[in-house]
Amino acid sequence: MSWQDTLIQVLIILGASLALLVALLIFIAFILLADRKIWAAVQMRRGPNVVGPFGLLQSFADLLKFVLKEPIIPAGSNKGIFILAPLVSCVLALSAWAAIPLASGWVIADLNIGILYIFAISSLGVYGIIMAGWASNSKYPFLAALRSAAQMV
């Protein structure tokens, strides 16, 4: 097997992962829109209807607002780990989807021990929370992170 074959396999896996990520994010955006519409009906008010037709682009507008906001990093914190912690949590949460078949024959990582992989990745998600609490350089967020990690285990 040459390096070109390995590169092609890596690019195929990255492309499939990116396609799965985009599909999941679009699905989540529409689930959030449905949630907002249901809560609006429960509270007898109109739901999100400003952005796009019927409010279809509201979740994407919220994502854009979230991404463009200025990050608030505490003064005494470890800035690198403070920024890395949410990234670790998100990457681990999304990498568990690699072993879940979405259709017949459409799976990113066809593992014999797929359920064990999902359990292992799920247990590693605790590290992102502990990193965030520790990086804040304050005892109360760290204690809250430990408490949250204990609940996840």
N, CA, C and O atoms as a DFTB+ gen file, in Angstrom:
612 C
 N C O
     1  1       0.840      -1.171       0.000
     2  2       0.000       0.000       0.000
     3  2       0.888       1.239       0.000
     4  3       1.735       1.409       0.877
     5  1       0.689       2.079      -0.969
     6  2       1.522       3.274      -1.089
     7  2       0.922       4.424      -0.281
     8  3      -0.171       4.312       0.274
     9  1       1.655       5.517      -0.230
    10  2       1.176       6.659       0.539
    11  2      -0.008       7.329      -0.139
    12  3      -0.812       7.987       0.522
    13  1      -0.124       7.163      -1.484
    14  2      -1.276       7.736      -2.175
    15  2      -2.566       7.021      -1.771
    16  3      -3.607       7.653      -1.592
    17  1      -2.483       5.691      -1.631
    18  2      -3.663       4.937      -1.208
    19  2      -4.078       5.322       0.206
    20  3      -5.266       5.461       0.499
    21  1      -3.090       5.493       1.075
    22  2      -3.385       5.902       2.451
    23  2      -3.995       7.294       2.479
    24  3      -4.940       7.548       3.226
    25  1      -3.456       8.195       1.666
    26  2      -3.987       9.555       1.606
    27  2      -5.423       9.561       1.099
    28  3      -6.260      10.305       1.607
    29  1      -5.708       8.734       0.100
    30  2      -7.071       8.653      -0.433
    31  2      -8.029       8.144       0.631
    32  3      -9.136       8.666       0.766
    33  1      -7.617       7.122       1.393
    34  2      -8.476       6.600       2.462
    35  2      -8.717       7.646       3.545
    36  3      -9.836       7.783       4.040
    37  1      -7.682       8.378       3.909
    38  2      -7.831       9.425       4.924
    39  2      -8.768      10.520       4.424
    40  3      -9.610      11.001       5.183
    41  1      -8.636      10.921       3.160
    42  2      -9.511      11.952       2.605
    43  2     -10.960      11.478       2.519
    44  3     -11.884      12.264       2.727
    45  1     -11.160      10.200       2.214
    46  2     -12.519       9.652       2.176
    47  2     -13.140       9.686       3.568
    48  3     -14.302      10.062       3.724
    49  1     -12.364       9.293       4.582
    50  2     -12.870       9.310       5.957
    51  2     -13.166      10.738       6.401
    52  3     -14.189      10.987       7.038
    53  1     -12.278      11.681       6.071
    54  2     -12.512      13.081       6.442
    55  2     -13.744      13.648       5.732
    56  3     -14.529      14.381       6.334
    57  1     -13.909      13.311       4.467
    58  2     -15.086      13.780       3.732
    59  2     -16.381      13.210       4.288
    60  3     -17.371      13.927       4.426
    61  1     -16.375      11.916       4.608
    62  2     -17.564      11.302       5.198
    63  2     -17.859      11.891       6.574
    64  3     -19.017      12.105       6.929
    65  1     -16.807      12.150       7.342
    66  2     -16.997      12.757       8.664
    67  2     -17.572      14.159       8.541
    68  3     -18.462      14.538       9.303
    69  1     -17.072      14.923       7.596
    70  2     -17.581      16.276       7.385
    71  2     -19.036      16.252       6.919
    72  3     -19.844      17.067       7.364
    73  1     -19.373      15.321       6.026
    74  2     -20.757      15.209       5.563
    75  2     -21.685      14.831       6.714
    76  3     -22.789      15.366       6.825
    77  1     -21.241      13.915       7.564
    78  2     -22.045      13.523       8.721
    79  2     -22.210      14.689       9.686
    80  3     -23.296      14.903      10.224
    81  1     -21.143      15.440       9.908
    82  2     -21.199      16.583      10.812
    83  2     -22.176      17.642      10.303
    84  3     -22.978      18.167      11.075
    85  1     -22.112      17.952       9.025
    86  2     -23.018      18.950       8.451
    87  2     -24.463      18.465       8.533
    88  3     -25.359      19.237       8.874
    89  1     -24.693      17.189       8.222
    90  2     -26.049      16.647       8.297
    91  2     -26.582      16.695       9.728
    92  3     -27.741      17.048       9.944
    93  1     -25.752      16.347      10.698
    94  2     -26.182      16.392      12.097
    95  2     -26.490      17.814      12.548
    96  3     -27.483      18.043      13.237
    97  1     -25.651      18.763      12.167
    98  2     -25.880      20.144      12.578
    99  2     -27.148      20.721      11.950
   100  3     -27.870      21.476      12.602
   101  1     -27.421      20.380      10.708
   102  2     -28.655      20.852      10.073
   103  2     -29.870      20.206      10.734
   104  3     -30.883      20.868      10.959
   105  1     -29.768      18.917      11.045
   106  2     -30.859      18.227      11.735
   107  2     -31.120      18.860      13.100
   108  3     -32.272      19.081      13.473
   109  1     -30.062      19.149      13.840
   110  2     -30.202      19.763      15.161
   111  2     -30.813      21.159      15.039
   112  3     -31.618      21.558      15.880
   113  1     -30.438      21.897      14.004
   114  2     -30.998      23.241      13.816
   115  2     -32.507      23.179      13.622
   116  3     -33.233      24.010      14.168
   117  1     -32.986      22.212      12.856
   118  2     -34.424      22.119      12.636
   119  2     -35.152      21.551      13.851
   120  3     -36.309      21.898      14.093
   121  1     -34.496      20.689      14.613
   122  2     -35.094      20.219      15.867
   123  2     -35.242      21.390      16.840
   124  3     -36.256      21.504      17.528
   125  1     -34.232      22.257      16.896
   126  2     -34.324      23.440      17.761
   127  2     -35.438      24.378      17.301
   128  3     -36.131      24.970      18.129
   129  1     -35.611      24.515      15.999
   130  2     -36.701      25.345      15.492
   131  2     -38.050      24.764      15.910
   132  3     -38.941      25.499      16.335
   133  1     -38.197      23.450      15.789
   134  2     -39.445      22.811      16.211
   135  2     -39.671      23.003      17.707
   136  3     -40.799      23.242      18.139
   137  1     -38.609      22.900      18.494
   138  2     -38.718      23.107      19.936
   139  2     -39.192      24.524      20.244
   140  3     -40.059      24.721      21.095
   141  1     -38.627      25.501      19.557
   142  2     -39.041      26.892      19.781
   143  2     -40.492      27.115      19.377
   144  3     -41.227      27.830      20.058
   145  1     -40.902      26.509      18.278
   146  2     -42.286      26.659      17.832
   147  2     -43.253      26.021      18.835
   148  3     -44.320      26.571      19.108
   149  1     -42.879      24.860      19.382
   150  2     -43.739      24.191      20.361
   151  2     -43.852      25.030      21.627
   152  3     -44.946      25.216      22.160
   153  1     -42.712      25.541      22.110
   154  2     -42.760      26.376      23.314
   155  2     -43.538      27.658      23.059
   156  3     -44.197      28.167      23.965
   157  1     -43.474      28.180      21.865
   158  2     -44.259      29.372      21.539
   159  2     -45.750      29.052      21.575
   160  3     -46.545      29.865      22.047
   161  1     -46.134      27.876      21.082
   162  2     -47.544      27.490      21.124
   163  2     -48.008      27.264      22.560
   164  3     -49.130      27.625      22.913
   165  1     -47.152      26.670      23.387
   166  2     -47.499      26.439      24.790
   167  2     -47.702      27.767      25.508
   168  3     -48.607      27.894      26.333
   169  1     -46.870      28.753      25.204
   170  2     -46.947      30.056      25.864
   171  2     -47.894      31.022      25.146
   172  3     -47.967      32.201      25.492
   173  1     -48.613      30.516      24.151
   174  2     -49.589      31.294      23.380
   175  2     -48.986      32.573      22.795
   176  3     -49.529      33.664      22.966
   177  1     -47.872      32.423      22.112
   178  2     -47.239      33.543      21.428
   179  2     -46.716      33.024      20.094
   180  3     -46.721      31.820      19.837
   181  1     -46.274      33.930      19.265
   182  2     -45.724      33.513      17.974
   183  2     -44.289      33.075      18.172
   184  3     -43.565      33.664      18.975
   185  1     -43.878      32.074      17.468
   186  2     -42.515      31.564      17.578
   187  2     -41.549      32.384      16.757
   188  3     -41.884      33.482      16.312
   189  1     -40.350      31.863      16.551
   190  2     -39.364      32.595      15.749
   191  2     -39.821      32.668      14.291
   192  3     -39.947      31.644      13.620
   193  1     -40.064      33.867      13.818
   194  2     -40.541      34.022      12.440
   195  2     -39.879      35.197      11.736
   196  3     -40.346      35.629      10.682
   197  1     -38.804      35.716      12.302
   198  2     -38.185      36.918      11.758
   199  2     -37.122      36.577      10.721
   200  3     -37.039      37.233       9.683
   201  1     -36.312      35.563      10.989
   202  2     -35.171      35.248      10.135
   203  2     -35.574      34.177       9.126
   204  3     -35.822      33.029       9.494
   205  1     -35.637      34.550       7.887
   206  2     -35.969      33.598       6.838
   207  2     -37.465      33.325       6.778
   208  3     -38.227      33.815       7.612
   209  1     -37.884      32.540       5.784
   210  2     -39.303      32.201       5.682
   211  2     -39.716      31.255       6.813
   212  3     -39.099      30.206       7.003
   213  1     -40.736      31.617       7.545
   214  2     -41.267      30.838       8.665
   215  2     -40.249      30.625       9.775
   216  3     -40.415      29.718      10.591
   217  1     -39.208      31.433       9.825
   218  2     -38.201      31.297      10.876
   219  2     -37.232      30.150      10.662
   220  3     -36.583      29.710      11.610
   221  1     -37.122      29.659       9.437
   222  2     -36.274      28.494       9.172
   223  2     -34.795      28.766       9.402
   224  3     -34.037      27.834       9.670
   225  1     -34.371      30.004       9.305
   226  2     -32.952      30.326       9.458
   227  2     -32.611      30.848      10.853
   228  3     -31.499      31.329      11.070
   229  1     -33.547      30.761      11.802
   230  2     -33.323      31.299      13.141
   231  2     -32.169      30.594      13.845
   232  3     -31.345      31.254      14.477
   233  1     -32.094      29.273      13.750
   234  2     -31.010      28.537      14.417
   235  2     -29.655      28.902      13.830
   236  3     -28.662      28.981      14.553
   237  1     -29.611      29.123      12.520
   238  2     -28.346      29.508      11.897
   239  2     -27.951      30.929      12.298
   240  3     -26.765      31.225      12.446
   241  1     -28.939      31.808      12.472
   242  2     -28.644      33.158      12.958
   243  2     -28.123      33.109      14.390
   244  3     -27.215      33.858      14.749
   245  1     -28.697      32.228      15.209
   246  2     -28.206      32.075      16.581
   247  2     -26.783      31.529      16.599
   248  3     -25.964      31.951      17.416
   249  1     -26.486      30.590      15.699
   250  2     -25.130      30.047      15.610
   251  2     -24.147      31.138      15.201
   252  3     -23.057      31.237      15.765
   253  1     -24.521      31.946      14.235
   254  2     -23.655      33.040      13.794
   255  2     -23.424      34.041      14.924
   256  3     -22.305      34.519      15.112
   257  1     -24.473      34.355      15.670
   258  2     -24.338      35.273      16.804
   259  2     -23.401      34.683      17.862
   260  3     -22.580      35.395      18.441
   261  1     -23.532      33.385      18.107
   262  2     -22.693      32.723      19.105
   263  2     -21.225      32.708      18.683
   264  3     -20.339      32.923      19.510
   265  1     -20.969      32.457      17.415
   266  2     -19.593      32.375      16.929
   267  2     -18.924      33.748      16.921
   268  3     -17.726      33.851      17.189
   269  1     -19.677      34.796      16.620
   270  2     -19.092      36.126      16.497
   271  2     -18.997      36.885      17.819
   272  3     -18.425      37.975      17.860
   273  1     -19.546      36.331      18.894
   274  2     -19.451      37.019      20.180
   275  2     -18.024      36.997      20.689
   276  3     -17.251      36.089      20.386
   277  1     -17.692      38.007      21.462
   278  2     -16.355      38.078      22.043
   279  2     -16.247      37.073      23.183
   280  3     -17.100      37.059      24.071
   281  1     -15.217      36.234      23.175
   282  2     -15.086      35.259      24.269
   283  2     -14.700      35.950      25.573
   284  3     -13.863      36.853      25.584
   285  1     -15.307      35.524      26.652
   286  2     -14.989      36.065      27.971
   287  2     -14.114      35.047      28.679
   288  3     -14.573      33.965      29.044
   289  1     -12.861      35.398      28.867
   290  2     -11.899      34.514      29.520
   291  2     -11.481      35.177      30.824
   292  3     -11.006      36.313      30.809
   293  1     -11.647      34.490      31.957
   294  2     -11.255      35.096      33.239
   295  2      -9.782      35.487      33.254
   296  3      -8.959      34.873      32.577
   297  1      -9.459      36.517      34.035
   298  2      -8.107      37.088      34.035
   299  2      -7.051      36.096      34.499
   300  3      -5.984      36.024      33.889
   301  1      -7.304      35.338      35.543
   302  2      -6.286      34.446      36.080
   303  2      -6.319      33.047      35.509
   304  3      -5.656      32.152      36.033
   305  1      -7.072      32.837      34.453
   306  2      -7.238      31.478      33.935
   307  2      -6.104      31.085      32.999
   308  3      -5.343      31.926      32.521
   309  1      -6.015      29.793      32.753
   310  2      -5.093      29.251      31.766
   311  2      -5.811      29.339      30.418
   312  3      -6.664      28.505      30.117
   313  1      -5.478      30.323      29.623
   314  2      -6.249      30.646      28.427
   315  2      -6.267      29.520      27.396
   316  3      -7.295      29.279      26.763
   317  1      -5.146      28.831      27.223
   318  2      -5.091      27.759      26.233
   319  2      -6.025      26.615      26.574
   320  3      -6.785      26.152      25.722
   321  1      -5.973      26.160      27.805
   322  2      -6.837      25.053      28.224
   323  2      -8.287      25.510      28.309
   324  3      -9.198      24.732      28.025
   325  1      -8.508      26.752      28.693
   326  2      -9.868      27.287      28.794
   327  2     -10.552      27.288      27.429
   328  3     -11.755      27.043      27.342
   329  1      -9.807      27.558      26.375
   330  2     -10.364      27.541      25.020
   331  2     -10.421      26.115      24.473
   332  3     -11.325      25.784      23.705
   333  1      -9.471      25.275      24.859
   334  2      -9.397      23.907      24.350
   335  2     -10.471      22.995      24.947
   336  3     -10.894      22.046      24.287
   337  1     -10.916      23.254      26.162
   338  2     -11.850      22.363      26.854
   339  2     -13.173      22.164      26.104
   340  3     -13.589      21.017      25.941
   341  1     -13.851      23.212      25.641
   342  2     -15.088      22.964      24.889
   343  2     -14.840      22.240      23.572
   344  3     -15.674      21.453      23.123
   345  1     -13.698      22.506      22.958
   346  2     -13.361      21.824      21.716
   347  2     -13.201      20.324      21.953
   348  3     -13.668      19.511      21.155
   349  1     -12.539      19.961      23.055
   350  2     -12.367      18.545      23.403
   351  2     -13.725      17.886      23.603
   352  3     -13.965      16.790      23.096
   353  1     -14.607      18.544      24.334
   354  2     -15.936      17.977      24.584
   355  2     -16.721      17.791      23.289
   356  3     -17.348      16.750      23.090
   357  1     -16.692      18.782      22.412
   358  2     -17.441      18.689      21.157
   359  2     -16.878      17.623      20.228
   360  3     -17.632      16.862      19.622
   361  1     -15.563      17.566      20.115
   362  2     -14.940      16.575      19.228
   363  2     -15.239      15.164      19.716
   364  3     -15.545      14.280      18.915
   365  1     -15.155      14.950      21.017
   366  2     -15.438      13.618      21.548
   367  2     -16.910      13.251      21.377
   368  3     -17.231      12.103      21.072
   369  1     -17.798      14.214      21.570
   370  2     -19.224      13.930      21.405
   371  2     -19.556      13.598      19.953
   372  3     -20.358      12.702      19.687
   373  1     -18.946      14.313      19.018
   374  2     -19.236      14.062      17.608
   375  2     -18.518      12.832      17.066
   376  3     -18.997      12.210      16.118
   377  1     -17.368      12.469      17.657
   378  2     -16.646      11.297      17.158
   379  2     -17.347       9.995      17.521
   380  3     -17.070       8.962      16.912
   381  1     -18.234      10.019      18.484
   382  2     -18.994       8.809      18.802
   383  2     -19.932       8.435      17.659
   384  3     -20.284       7.266      17.504
   385  1     -20.334       9.411      16.865
   386  2     -21.232       9.139      15.744
   387  2     -20.550       8.373      14.615
   388  3     -21.230       7.902      13.703
   389  1     -19.243       8.239      14.650
   390  2     -18.533       7.530      13.580
   391  2     -18.886       6.053      13.549
   392  3     -18.837       5.436      12.484
   393  1     -19.239       5.471      14.685
   394  2     -19.522       4.038      14.744
   395  2     -21.010       3.726      14.640
   396  3     -21.391       2.556      14.668
   397  1     -21.848       4.733      14.523
   398  2     -23.292       4.512      14.453
   399  2     -23.712       4.473      12.987
   400  3     -23.556       5.468      12.279
   401  1     -24.247       3.331      12.516
   402  2     -24.687       3.263      11.118
   403  2     -25.972       4.064      10.926
   404  3     -26.939       3.891      11.669
   405  1     -25.973       4.929       9.936
   406  2     -27.136       5.765       9.672
   407  2     -28.061       5.149       8.632
   408  3     -29.245       5.479       8.579
   409  1     -27.533       4.266       7.814
   410  2     -28.322       3.540       6.828
   411  2     -27.590       2.232       6.547
   412  3     -26.499       2.000       7.068
   413  1     -28.178       1.403       5.745
   414  2     -27.558       0.125       5.425
   415  2     -26.257       0.353       4.658
   416  3     -26.271       0.832       3.524
   417  1     -25.144       0.009       5.283
   418  2     -23.841       0.154       4.659
   419  2     -23.246       1.545       4.750
   420  3     -22.153       1.773       4.231
   421  1     -23.929       2.485       5.394
   422  2     -23.402       3.856       5.487
   423  2     -22.982       4.131       6.915
   424  3     -23.764       4.593       7.746
   425  1     -21.708       3.828       7.172
   426  2     -21.121       4.071       8.482
   427  2     -19.689       4.526       8.244
   428  3     -19.024       4.029       7.336
   429  1     -19.214       5.459       9.045
   430  2     -17.860       5.978       8.839
   431  2     -16.825       4.965       9.278
   432  3     -15.889       4.675       8.533
   433  1     -16.979       4.419      10.483
   434  2     -16.026       3.443      11.018
   435  2     -16.782       2.154      11.307
   436  3     -17.506       2.065      12.298
   437  1     -16.618       1.164      10.450
   438  2     -17.294      -0.118      10.632
   439  2     -16.474      -0.956      11.603
   440  3     -15.594      -1.716      11.197
   441  1     -16.771      -0.808      12.882
   442  2     -16.001      -1.470      13.932
   443  2     -16.721      -2.716      14.421
   444  3     -17.949      -2.747      14.501
   445  1     -15.938      -3.751      14.748
   446  2     -16.527      -4.941      15.351
   447  2     -16.952      -4.672      16.791
   448  3     -17.875      -5.304      17.304
   449  1     -16.278      -3.740      17.427
   450  2     -16.570      -3.412      18.823
   451  2     -17.131      -1.996      18.906
   452  3     -16.682      -1.189      19.721
   453  1     -18.107      -1.702      18.068
   454  2     -18.655      -0.353      17.975
   455  2     -19.261       0.143      19.271
   456  3     -19.061       1.300      19.640
   457  1     -20.002      -0.711      19.974
   458  2     -20.633      -0.278      21.223
   459  2     -19.579       0.005      22.287
   460  3     -19.745       0.913      23.102
   461  1     -18.499      -0.767      22.283
   462  2     -17.407      -0.507      23.225
   463  2     -16.715       0.813      22.888
   464  3     -16.313       1.556      23.784
   465  1     -16.581       1.096      21.606
   466  2     -16.005       2.374      21.166
   467  2     -16.869       3.542      21.633
   468  3     -16.350       4.545      22.124
   469  1     -18.176       3.414      21.483
   470  2     -19.082       4.489      21.900
   471  2     -19.003       4.703      23.406
   472  3     -18.979       5.845      23.865
   473  1     -18.962       3.613      24.189
   474  2     -18.829       3.754      25.645
   475  2     -17.507       4.415      26.015
   476  3     -17.462       5.255      26.913
   477  1     -16.431       4.040      25.326
   478  2     -15.116       4.614      25.633
   479  2     -15.077       6.104      25.302
   480  3     -14.576       6.902      26.093
   481  1     -15.597       6.478      24.152
   482  2     -15.618       7.893      23.769
   483  2     -16.518       8.688      24.710
   484  3     -16.199       9.821      25.072
   485  1     -17.643       8.095      25.103
   486  2     -18.543       8.788      26.028
   487  2     -17.896       9.011      27.384
   488  3     -18.137      10.032      28.028
   489  1     -17.079       8.065      27.821
   490  2     -16.425       8.239      29.120
   491  2     -15.301       9.267      29.052
   492  3     -14.937       9.841      30.079
   493  1     -14.748       9.510      27.879
   494  2     -13.691      10.510      27.749
   495  2     -14.228      11.936      27.752
   496  3     -13.459      12.882      27.928
   497  1     -15.528      12.106      27.562
   498  2     -16.119      13.435      27.573
   499  2     -15.984      14.146      28.907
   500  3     -16.118      15.367      28.979
   501  1     -15.720      13.389      29.962
   502  2     -15.536      13.956      31.297
   503  2     -14.308      14.857      31.331
   504  3     -14.282      15.842      32.068
   505  1     -13.301      14.530      30.548
   506  2     -12.057      15.299      30.580
   507  2     -12.253      16.746      30.139
   508  3     -11.616      17.645      30.687
   509  1     -13.115      16.983      29.170
   510  2     -13.373      18.352      28.736
   511  2     -13.975      19.197      29.845
   512  3     -13.632      20.371      29.992
   513  1     -14.867      18.610      30.623
   514  2     -15.492      19.347      31.723
   515  2     -14.487      19.623      32.827
   516  3     -14.446      20.728      33.369
   517  1     -13.678      18.631      33.163
   518  2     -12.670      18.837      34.209
   519  2     -11.628      19.855      33.745
   520  3     -11.172      20.679      34.539
   521  1     -11.250      19.804      32.468
   522  2     -10.299      20.793      31.941
   523  2     -10.857      22.211      32.055
   524  3     -10.133      23.136      32.421
   525  1     -12.139      22.381      31.744
   526  2     -12.742      23.714      31.814
   527  2     -12.767      24.230      33.245
   528  3     -12.484      25.403      33.486
   529  1     -13.103      23.367      34.194
   530  2     -13.126      23.791      35.593
   531  2     -11.745      24.106      36.121
   532  3     -11.568      25.072      36.864
   533  1     -10.764      23.301      35.747
   534  2      -9.399      23.503      36.234
   535  2      -8.767      24.744      35.600
   536  3      -8.022      25.470      36.258
   537  1      -9.064      24.983      34.329
   538  2      -8.447      26.104      33.620
   539  2      -8.939      27.452      34.120
   540  3      -8.272      28.465      33.907
   541  1     -10.093      27.488      34.780
   542  2     -10.610      28.770      35.261
   543  2      -9.818      29.312      36.443
   544  3      -9.945      30.491      36.774
   545  1      -9.007      28.482      37.083
   546  2      -8.136      28.884      38.186
   547  2      -8.942      29.434      39.368
   548  3      -8.529      30.379      40.039
   549  1     -10.089      28.821      39.598
   550  2     -10.932      29.180      40.727
   551  2     -11.470      27.890      41.324
   552  3     -11.741      26.930      40.603
   553  1     -11.624      27.869      42.638
   554  2     -12.013      26.613      43.270
   555  2     -13.478      26.262      43.013
   556  3     -13.808      25.080      42.915
   557  1     -14.355      27.239      42.903
   558  2     -15.773      26.931      42.740
   559  2     -16.108      26.341      41.369
   560  3     -16.848      25.359      41.314
   561  1     -15.605      26.887      40.266
   562  2     -15.841      26.208      38.989
   563  2     -15.199      24.824      38.934
   564  3     -15.737      23.909      38.310
   565  1     -14.042      24.674      39.594
   566  2     -13.397      23.362      39.591
   567  2     -14.232      22.353      40.377
   568  3     -14.386      21.210      39.947
   569  1     -14.770      22.766      41.522
   570  2     -15.640      21.870      42.289
   571  2     -16.912      21.539      41.508
   572  3     -17.390      20.406      41.552
   573  1     -17.452      22.514      40.802
   574  2     -18.632      22.259      39.971
   575  2     -18.305      21.294      38.837
   576  3     -19.123      20.443      38.489
   577  1     -17.112      21.422      38.261
   578  2     -16.702      20.504      37.192
   579  2     -16.531      19.092      37.735
   580  3     -16.926      18.127      37.081
   581  1     -15.947      18.961      38.919
   582  2     -15.803      17.633      39.519
   583  2     -17.168      17.021      39.825
   584  3     -17.379      15.823      39.634
   585  1     -18.081      17.846      40.295
   586  2     -19.424      17.351      40.583
   587  2     -20.123      16.903      39.298
   588  3     -20.781      15.863      39.270
   589  1     -19.976      17.686      38.251
   590  2     -20.564      17.325      36.966
   591  2     -19.927      16.061      36.398
   592  3     -20.615      15.218      35.824
   593  1     -18.612      15.932      36.560
   594  2     -17.921      14.727      36.088
   595  2     -18.389      13.503      36.862
   596  3     -18.546      12.427      36.285
   597  1     -18.613      13.658      38.162
   598  2     -19.102      12.533      38.961
   599  2     -20.503      12.121      38.516
   600  3     -20.835      10.936      38.547
   601  1     -21.316      13.072      38.108
   602  2     -22.654      12.747      37.624
   603  2     -22.602      12.052      36.270
   604  3     -23.460      11.224      35.964
   605  1     -21.604      12.383      35.456
   606  2     -21.490      11.759      34.137
   607  2     -20.994      10.328      34.224
   608  3     -21.317       9.502      33.371
   609  1     -20.210      10.032      35.252
   610  2     -19.670       8.675      35.407
   611  2     -20.735       7.810      35.969
   612  3     -20.512       6.619      36.187
